[in-house]
C-alpha cells in the first residue's frame, strides 16, 4: 500500500510540474514590450543576458573587516 501511495504522489508531482504555467493576466510588461531600450547593445535571441555570446553571469561575496 505505501508503494502505491508513493507512486501516486510522484505521478501527481510530475504532472503538475511538467505542465506549462499559464501567463498571469496581471503580469507587468517588460521594458522591450513597451518599446523602452536599455543600453546600446542588442539583446540576445531569448531576451536574456545569458543568451548573449561572450557574456558571463555570476556573483561574488565581498567580506570586509572581521
Backbone as numpy.savetxt, mean C-alpha at the origin, in Angstrom:
# Nx Ny Nz CAx CAy CAz Cx Cy Cz
-12.67 -33.00 15.02 -13.47 -31.79 15.02 -12.62 -30.52 15.02
-11.58 -30.43 15.86 -10.77 -29.22 15.85 -10.10 -28.97 14.51
-9.73 -30.03 13.79 -9.10 -29.87 12.49 -10.07 -29.26 11.49
-11.33 -29.70 11.52 -12.34 -29.13 10.63 -12.59 -27.66 10.94
-12.60 -27.31 12.20 -12.80 -25.92 12.61 -11.64 -25.06 12.12
-10.42 -25.58 12.31 -9.24 -24.86 11.86 -9.26 -24.67 10.35
-9.62 -25.72 9.62 -9.67 -25.63 8.15 -10.73 -24.62 7.71
-11.86 -24.60 8.38 -12.92 -23.65 8.03 -12.48 -22.22 8.31
-11.84 -22.00 9.45 -11.36 -20.66 9.79 -10.27 -20.21 8.83
-9.38 -21.11 8.45 -8.31 -20.78 7.51 -8.90 -20.44 6.14
-9.88 -21.21 5.70 -10.54 -20.93 4.41 -11.21 -19.57 4.43
-11.90 -19.25 5.50 -12.57 -17.96 5.62 -11.56 -16.82 5.61
-10.44 -17.01 6.30 -9.40 -15.99 6.32 -8.82 -15.77 4.93
-8.55 -16.83 4.20 -8.00 -16.71 2.86 -8.98 -16.05 1.91
-10.24 -16.37 2.03 -11.25 -15.78 1.15 -11.39 -14.28 1.42
-11.41 -13.89 2.68 -11.60 -12.47 3.00 -10.39 -11.63 2.67
-9.18 -12.19 2.78 -7.99 -11.40 2.46 -7.67 -11.41 0.98
-8.14 -12.39 0.25 -7.85 -12.48 -1.18 -8.81 -11.64 -2.02
-9.97 -11.34 -1.48 -10.94 -10.58 -2.28 -10.51 -9.12 -2.35
-10.64 -8.50 -3.53 -10.24 -7.09 -3.66 -11.15 -6.19 -2.84
-10.56 -5.18 -2.25 -11.34 -4.26 -1.46 -11.99 -3.22 -2.38
-13.20 -2.87 -2.06 -13.92 -1.87 -2.83 -13.39 -0.49 -2.47
-13.21 0.38 -3.45 -12.75 1.72 -3.13 -13.78 2.47 -2.30
-13.31 3.22 -1.35 -14.19 3.98 -0.48 -14.72 5.21 -1.21
-15.99 5.49 -1.04 -16.57 6.64 -1.72 -16.13 7.96 -1.09
-15.66 7.93 0.17 -15.20 9.14 0.82 -13.67 9.26 0.78
-13.05 8.59 -0.18 -11.59 8.63 -0.32 -11.15 10.01 -0.78
-10.10 10.53 -0.17 -9.56 11.82 -0.57 -8.85 11.67 -1.91
-8.97 12.64 -2.80 -8.30 12.55 -4.10 -6.78 12.74 -3.93
-6.04 12.08 -4.80 -4.59 12.26 -4.81 -4.28 13.56 -5.53
-3.08 14.09 -5.30 -2.68 15.35 -5.94 -2.80 15.25 -7.46
-2.35 14.15 -8.03 -2.39 14.00 -9.49 -3.82 13.90 -10.00
-4.75 13.42 -9.15 -6.16 13.32 -9.55 -6.77 14.70 -9.81
-6.28 15.71 -9.09 -6.86 17.04 -9.24 -5.95 17.98 -10.04
-4.92 17.39 -10.68 -4.06 18.17 -11.56 -2.89 18.88 -10.89
-2.64 18.59 -9.63 -1.54 19.22 -8.92 -0.25 18.46 -9.18
0.79 19.14 -9.59 2.07 18.49 -9.85 3.04 18.89 -8.74
3.69 17.91 -8.15 4.67 18.15 -7.10 6.04 17.83 -7.67
6.95 18.78 -7.63 8.29 18.56 -8.17 8.33 18.74 -9.67
9.51 18.44 -10.25 9.69 18.63 -11.69 9.85 17.32 -12.44
10.05 16.22 -11.72 10.27 14.93 -12.36 8.93 14.21 -12.59
8.85 13.41 -13.65 7.62 12.66 -13.90 7.48 11.52 -12.88
6.25 11.14 -12.61 6.05 10.03 -11.68 6.26 8.71 -12.41
6.42 7.65 -11.66 6.62 6.33 -12.24 5.35 5.77 -12.83
5.43 4.62 -13.48 4.27 4.03 -14.14 3.15 3.64 -13.17
3.49 3.39 -11.92 2.49 3.01 -10.93 2.08 4.17 -10.04
2.67 5.34 -10.28 2.34 6.50 -9.46 2.93 6.44 -8.07
3.95 5.60 -7.87 4.57 5.46 -6.56 6.06 5.76 -6.67
6.65 6.25 -5.60 8.07 6.57 -5.64 8.90 5.30 -5.86
8.40 4.16 -5.42 9.13 2.92 -5.59 9.10 2.42 -7.03
8.28 3.03 -7.89 8.19 2.61 -9.28 9.16 3.39 -10.17
9.89 4.35 -9.60 10.83 5.15 -10.38 12.19 4.47 -10.36
12.75 4.27 -11.56 14.05 3.61 -11.66 15.11 4.41 -10.92
16.02 3.74 -10.30 17.18 4.27 -9.57 16.82 5.04 -8.30
15.56 5.02 -7.87 15.19 5.65 -6.60 15.10 4.56 -5.55
15.83 4.75 -4.46 15.80 3.80 -3.36 15.10 4.45 -2.18
14.26 3.69 -1.52 13.50 4.19 -0.39 13.90 3.40 0.84
14.12 4.10 1.93 14.49 3.42 3.16 14.33 4.36 4.33
14.81 3.93 5.48 14.75 4.78 6.66 15.94 4.50 7.56
16.17 5.39 8.46 17.24 5.22 9.43 16.83 5.87 10.74
17.41 5.43 11.81 17.14 6.01 13.12 18.40 6.73 13.59
18.26 7.99 13.93 19.39 8.76 14.41 19.21 8.96 15.91
20.18 8.50 16.68 20.14 8.66 18.12 21.28 9.60 18.51
20.93 10.70 19.14 21.93 11.67 19.57 21.96 11.71 21.09
23.14 11.86 21.62 23.27 11.92 23.07 23.26 10.53 23.67
22.84 10.48 24.94 22.84 9.19 25.64 21.67 8.40 25.16
